Amino acid sequence: MDPKQYVHAALKFPKYFLYARELARHLRWTPAQLREYQTQRLLQVVRFCYAQVPFYRRRWDEYGVKIQQIQGPDDLKLLPLVTKQDLIDHSADFFPKNMSRRFIHASRTGGSTGSPANFYQNIEARLREQAFHCRYWRWHGMNFWRDPKAVLRGSYKPPKNDVQRDWTNSYKMSGFDLTVEKLQHYGQVMADRKLKFLLAYPSLAERLADAIGRHSDLAARIHLQGVFVASEKLYPSQRQCIEQVFRCPVHTHYGHNENAVLMEECPQGDGYHLITDYGYTEFGPPIDADGLREIIGTGFNNMATPLVRYRTGDFARLRTDGACSCGLPFPKLVADVEGRSGDIVVTPGGRYIGPSHLEYAIRYITHFSDCQIIQESPTELSVLVMPTPGYTAAEGRAFADAVQSRLGEPMEISLKEVDQIPRPPNQKRRFVVSRLTAQRLGTPAAVKTADEKLQSIAAAR
């Protein structure tokens, strides 16, 4: 591809550069200035939703909430929570009355833990989203528009070749039907084209690193400066494998299609910064003894489907200290993003076991290419293992026993050797799949009580 034959697509959207400059300025702000900006944007979003979005006007009126009562972040708890089911049931009512439908992009939630929900994005939201990601990549040394990079994520399925370069100097690599030979071919492309960065799902980056690591000469020819992973939980064993083979740091962030919350890993690597110019983030009450809390977000960018106090269904563990010496003005409040509700095992006694706690059991198994834990009932788990040469039944049993020891309660565990663990069309991989979380996890009691109190107030009025 001759770059001179193509007009840089970003030049067609001057607003992108305005957004990028605005976000760069925010890095020079003090935490107090960011808090003031966040408060003003929050009030703008709430007032816009009441004036323009039928769902919010109807719901807030039913709850008896007066828009004048919302004067800052502390008042946001007067408003009821919004769920994914609300998006499914009332998607049309989330679209603002006076917004043009030109250049509107229809999208969906992933649907990995239930039915997907439909929502919309306008061009401004998509450009702002790109500007936020580009700012994050620049923190870690990557110029998205200039630096050559490999992209191994999503449902990309090229028409002719497994690798296709686009106008952003990205070499898109198909995640379908991956074999060691195909992954090593990707490594050859990375070496020959002198690619500087890799953008991937953690599980695909790990598989790529494992395949390339078997060919020491190929691994020596690849000189990455950084690997960016997202959209799945990054486990310590995955980080270790990727960093060992590619000899560069791995960076991760948390976000989702609905554009309500953004968290980005600190350059020091010991927690996540809440990106407070992206949205306002709350955390539900703890649902286990270790302080696992649901992430609740109000987004500032996507006004085509604005979300106020949206229950993401994702869970995090908080830090006790939000201070940080890395120089970024955003608070570092999150220790780890644990995963989605469908990634959490619920024991018969009602304990919640996150995937990162169970992941450490992997150290007891060596000869495998993939594994997965599935909870089908309150008392039963299935452990799926894709064995490789050298695997023994004793090794698999040690893995299953290690899972059992981390549950804290007896559960029936069946170990199954399989030829393949299916991935959904978007190629995301889930280490833990709980098929009963929706009914067992439900709404945390403190959140449910708060919503019931609001309903009783509304009924009294």
N, C-alpha and C positions, 0 to 999 in steps of 0.2 A: 504494500500500500504506500503510495506516495503522498505524504502529508500535504503537499502543495495542492493536491487535487481536491482537498476538502476544506471547507470553511469551518473554523473552530466553532462548534455548536454553541459553546457558552457565549460567544459574541452575539448570538441572536437574542440573548436574554440579559440586557444591561442590568436588570434588577439583581441578578446574582451577584455582580461585583459590588453593588451598593450593600447588599446583605453581608457579603464577606468583609467589607471594610468596617461595617457596623460591629460585627462580632469581634473583629480584631481589636477595636477600641475597647470593648468590654473587658478584655484581658488586662487593660491598664487601670481599670476601676478598682476602687476599694470594696471590701465586702459590704460596707454600709451603702455605697452607691448601687451595688447590685441588688441589695434588699429593697431599696427604694424603687428601682426599676421593676423588680418582680412584683411589688405591691401594685404599682400603677398598671402593669400589663394584666395582672389578675383581675383588677376591677374593670378594666376595659372588656375583658373576655366575658365576665359575668353579666355586665350590662348589655353587651351585644347579644348574648344568648337569650336574655329575657325579652329583649326587644324584637329579635329576628328569628329565633328558633322555636317552632311550635312545641316541641317536646318539653323544653325547659319551662316555657311559660305555663303550660298546663300542669306539669309536675310540681313546680314551685308554688303555684296558686293552690293546688290540692293540699300541699303541706302547710299552707298558711304563712309562707315566708315572704316578707316584704323586701324588695330589692334594696331599699334604703338601709336595711339592717346590715348589709354587707359593706363594711368600711375598710376591711383589710384581711390578711390571711387568717387571723384568729376567728373571724366571723364565718369563715367558709364552712365550718362544721355545722352551721345552721341548715345547710343545704343537704338534701338526701344524696346518697351514693347512687352512681350509675353503674349498671352491670353490662356484661357482654350480651345477656339475654335481652336487655332493653334495646341494644343495637339490632339484634336479630328481629325483635318484634315490631320495632318502630323506626326502622332505618330511614324511611322517607321523611319522617318528622324531625330528624336531626339536621336536615338541609335548610339553611337560612332562607327566609321568604324572598328577600330582595337580591339574592346573589345570582348573577348570571351563570347559566349552565355551560357557557362556552369554555373550552379548555379544561373541563372537569374530568378527572381521571377516577374511574371506579376501581376499588380495591377491596380486599377481604382480609380478615384476620386469618391466622394460620390454620385454625381448626384442629390443632394437635391435641387439645383436651376437650373436644366437643364440636358442635356444629359451628362453622365459620360465620362471622357476621360481616355484612356489607357496609362499606363506608366510602366517602369520597374525599379527594384531594384536589385543590385548585393548583394552578401553575405556581402561584406564590409560595404555597406550602412546600411544593416539591423543590423549588429553588432554595428556600430557606433550609430545608432538610439537608440538601447537598452542601450548603455553606457551613452548617454545623459540623458535618463529617469532615470536610476539608480542613477546618480549623483544628480538629482533633488530630488528623493525620499530620498536619504541620508541626504540632507539638512534638511529634516523634520523628520528625525529619523527612516526611514524604510530601512532595508536591504532586498532588493527584493528577494534574493536567499535564505534567511534564515527565515525571519519572516512569520508566518502564516497569511493569508489574504483572504478576500472574494473578488471575482471579479463578478460584476453584470453589464455587458455591452456587446455590440456587438451582433452578431447573433448566439451566442453559443446555441446549442440545443442538449442536451446530448442524447445518444442513449437509455439509460435505466433509469437513475435517473436525477432529477433536479439539483443535486449537484455532482460534480466530482472533485476530487483532482488530481493535476498534479505534475510533478517533481520539480516545483519551489515553492512547499508548498502553492499553490494557490487553493482555493476552488471555482471553477467556477460554477456560478449559472445562470440558464436559465432566460432570460428576457421575455420569451413568456408566454402568458396566465396567467398573474399575478393576483392572488386573494389575499385577506387579509390572508387567511389560508396559502397559499403557502409562502407569504412573512414572516409570523410568523414562519413557518417551517425553513426558511433561518435564522431567528433570533435564533432559537433553535440550529442550527448548529454553528452559530457564538459564542453562549454562551458555548456549550458543548466542542467545539474544542479550546476555548480560543483564538479566532482570534484577532489579534492586529490592523489590518488595513482593510479598505474597499476601493476598486477601482471601480468606477461606473460612469455612466452618471448621471448628476445632477438630472434629472427627475426621474430616477430609484432609486437613493439614497433617494430622498424625499419620494417616495412612500414606500420604505422599512422603513424609519424612522417613517412615519405616521402609518403604520401597527404595528410596534413594540411598538410605543408610546401608543397604545391602551391597551397594556398588561404591566402594570407597573412592575410586578415581572420579566417578561422577559427582559425588558429594563434594570433593575437593574443588571442582570447577565451578560450583555455585557459590556466589558471593552476595547473599542477601544482607540488607541492612536492617530489616525488620519484618516481622510477620504480624498481621492484624487479623484477629479472629473475632467472631460475633455470632449471634443468633442461636447458639447452643451454650450450654454450661461448659466452661473450660476447666478440666480437672488437672490437678498437679502432675499426674503421670503424663498427660498429654503435653503440658508445657515443657516438662523435662525432656521428652522425646524430641519435640520440635526444635527446642533450643540447642540440644546436643548435636543434631544432624546439621542444622543450618547455621549454627554458631552466631546467632543474633538473638535479640530479645523478642518476646512475644507480648503483644498488647491486646487488650480486650475492652469492650464496652457493652453496656446494656441499653437496649432500645426495643421498640416494637412498632408494627405497622401503623398502629393507631396514633402515633406521634404525641403521646401524652407525657412521657417521661424519658429522660436521657441521663445516663450515668456513665462516666468514663474513668477507666482505671488510672490511678495516679502514676505519673512517671516514675515514682519511687516504688511502685508495685505493691503497696501494702493497704489497698482499699480503693474505694470508688468515690470520685467527686460527683456531687449532685450538680448538674448543669442548670443553674438557677435562672439563666436568661432563656432557657428552652421551655420551662414550665414550672409549676409549683407541685412539689411532691409531698405526700403524707404517707404515714405508715400505720397500718391497723394495729390493734392490740396483739400482744404475743400469743401464739397458739401452741407453744411448747416451752419447756423449761429453759431452753437455750435462747429464747427471744426471737424465734422465727416470726416475721411480720409480713402481712400482705402489702404490696406497693399500690398506692392510690395516687393517680395523677390528674392534673389539670394542665392541658397543653396550651401554649401560646401561639402556635404557628398555623395549625390547620383549621381555618374557619369554615371550610366546606362541610366538615363534620366535627364541630367543636365538642370536646369532652371535658366536663367539669366533675371532679371527684369520681373519676372512673376507676373501678376495681379491675386491675389488670389481670388478676389471677396468678401473678408472679410473687415470689417471696424473697425476702432479704433478711440478713442479720446485720444489726447496726453496730457501729463503733461507739465506744464510750467517750471518745474525744474527737471533735470535728476539726481540730487544728492540724496544720500541715506546713512543712518547711519547703515544699517544692516550688513555691512562688505563685501558684495559681490562686485566684481570688475566690474560688468556689469551695464550699464546705465539703469536707471529706467525712461523711456521716455513715457510709455503708462499708461494712467489713467484707461482705460477700453476697452475691446474688445467688440464691439457692436453687431457683428453678421455678417451673410452673406447677400449678396445683396437681396436674396429672403426672408430675414427676416425683410425687411424695408418697411414700408407703405409709398407710395408716394401720397400726397394729390392732389386734383384737381389744386391747385395753385402751385404745384411743390415743396412743402416742403417735407423733408425726416424725418420720425419719426422712430427712432430706437426702438427695442423691449424692452429695459430696461426702457424707458420712459413710455411705455404702461403698463408694468408689474405692476406698482404700483396700477393700477386699481383693482388688485386682492384683495386688502384689503377690498373691498366693497362686496365680496362674500365669504361665509363661507362653505356652504353645497354643495361641489362639489369634484369630484375626479380627474377631468382633464378639461382643457379648451384650446381653440385655436381661434386665430383671422385669418381670411382668406380674402385677398383682391382679388376679381375677376375682378374688373373694376376700373377705376380712381375715381369713385364716390361712390362705394358700398363696404361695409365690412360685412362679416358674423361672428358672435360671437357664437362659439360652446361651450356648457356647458354639462358636464356629471354630472347630479345632484345626490346627496345622500339624505337620509332621513332628512327632515327638510327644504329642499330647497323650496323657494317660487318664484313666477314669479316676485315679487317686488325686490327680491334680485338680480335676473338676470338682471332686468332692471337697477338697480343701477350700476351694473358692466358695462353694455353697455353704460350708460350715462357717467360713469367715463372715459371710453375709448374715447368717443366723446369729452369730455372736454380737453383731452390731444392732440387732433389732431390740434386744433387751427383753423379749418375750418369745416363747416358743411359737413357731409357725411351721406349717408343713411346706417343705421346699422340694420341688421336683427339678432334677437336673436333666436337661435335654441337649443332645448334640444335634446341630442343624447345619445344613449346607449353606443357608443364606438367612440373614435377618432383613426382612423387607424394609425399605425406606419409603417415606411418602414422596409424592411427585417433586416437592421442593428439595429433596435429598437431605433434609435435616435428620440427625440421629439423636435418639433419646436413650439414655442409659437405663432409666427407670420409667416404666409405663404403668400407671395405676388406672385401672378401668373403673374403680369404684369411688375415686376421690370426690367426684361431683356430688354424690349423695352423702358420703361420710364426712368430708371436710366442711362443706356447706358454708354458711356465713358465721364468722367468729362471733361469739356470744355478745361481746361488748359492742360490736358494730350493729348486730341485729337489735339489741336493746335500744341503741341510739335511734335507729330508724323507726322502731315501734313507738318511741317517745314522741318523735316528730309527727307520726301518723295520729297519735292520740290528741296532740295539740291541734292538728288540722281538723279532726273530727269535732273537738269541742267548739271550734270557731264556726 
